């Protein structure tokens, strides 16, 4: 009887230990989840929040103004923003070169915005990235048009 009572007490202790361990793991994952939510929203508040700026089209108008001043032949048609969390965004930009033929409505430039810095430019037509000799190209193009 004493052995069976000790075995029963041992089984109860193991079950309690498993319950405590499960509860502990759930609490740890809950704390980590809450911390990630706090850190992610904090990073969104600290760095440039492209999604918030795009809701009222501020980001689009700033990009249009910038390229109107720096490269008047490049036109920004649309910007789509995808939030990745922790201050990171992917931007799909529809840009056209007014010197060449146009494809309007197609996103042809993609860029990742991570913690307020542009990374991983994918611009196959070289519309929004700096080009060496651009002024020479325009001068030759204007000469050809005359």
N, C-alpha and C positions, 0 to 999 in steps of 0.2 A: 504494500500500500504506500509506503514511504517513497519507493522508487517511482511508482506511477505518478504520485503527486509531484515529485521533483521533475519528472519528464513533462508533465502538464505545465508546470510553472516555467520550464525552459521554453516550451513551445509558445506560451503566452508572451514571454519576454522577446522571443524572436519576432513574433507578429507585431508587437509594439515597436520594436526597433525598426522593422520595415516601414511601418506607418510613419514613424518619426523621420526616417531617412527620406521617404517620399515627400512628406510635408516640407522638409528642409530643402530638397531639390526644387520643389515648386516655388517656394519663397525666394530662393536664389535666382531662378529664372525670371520671376516677377520683378525683382529688384533690378536685374540687368535690363529687362525690357523697359522699365520706367526710366532708367538712366539713359538708355539709347534715345528714348523719346525726348527727354530733356536736352541731351547733347545735340541731337539733330535739329530741334527747333531753335536752340541757342546758336548753332552755327548758321542757320538760315537768317537769324536776326543780326548776326555780326557781319556776315559777308553779303555781297550783292545778291539780292533775291530777284532773279529774272522773272520768275513766275508771278510775283506780286506786281512788278513793273509792267508786265505784259497784259495784266487784267484790264488796265485802263489805257492800254496802247502807248504808255510812256516810253517803254523800251524801243518800240518800233519807231516812234517819232524822233527819239534821240539818235538812233542808228541812221535814219534817213537824213537828218540834219548833218550828221558827221560826214556821211558819204557825199552829200550835196556840196559840202565845203571842200573836202579833200579830193574827191574824184567825181566831178559833176556828170560824167558819162555813165556812172554806175547808179542804178536805181534799186532800192530795197523795196520789194513788193509786200512781203509778209514774213513774219517770224512766228514759229511755233515753239513752245517751251515744254520740255518734259522734266519733271522733278525727279531726281535720283536719291535725294536725301543727303544729309550732312553737308549742306551748302554746295551740292553738285547738281548741275542741270545740263541737258543736251538741248542745243538750239538748232532748229531746222530753219534755214533762211532761204527765201526765194529772192534771188538777185538777178538783175538783167544788165547787160552791157548795151547801152544805147547806140554804140557804134556798129555792132553786129546785129544779126537777126535775133528775134526774141522768142523765148518759150516762157510764157507767163503762167503762173500758177503751179509751177513745179519747184519743189525744194531742191536746189542744186548746190547748196553749201551747208555743211554740218559742222558743228563745233561743240566741244564740251566746255562748260563753264564750271570750274572747280575752285571753291573758296575765293571767288571774285577774279580768277585768272582764266583766260582763254587757253585751252589745251586741245590737242588733237584736231587741228583744222583739217577738214576734208573738202577741198575747194578745187575740183578738177579743172575748172575753166579759169582759175586764178583771178576771180573777180574781186574778192575782198582782201586778199593778202598782198603785201607789197611786191612790186615787180621792178626789177632793175631795168633801167632804160625806158620806162613808161613814157616819159616826155619825148624821147626821141621817136618812139612809135607813133605818138599822136602827131608830132611834127611831120613825119613822113606820110601819115594818113591824110593830114590836111593838105599837104602838097599834092597828093594823088587826086584829091577831090577837086582841086582847082583845075 
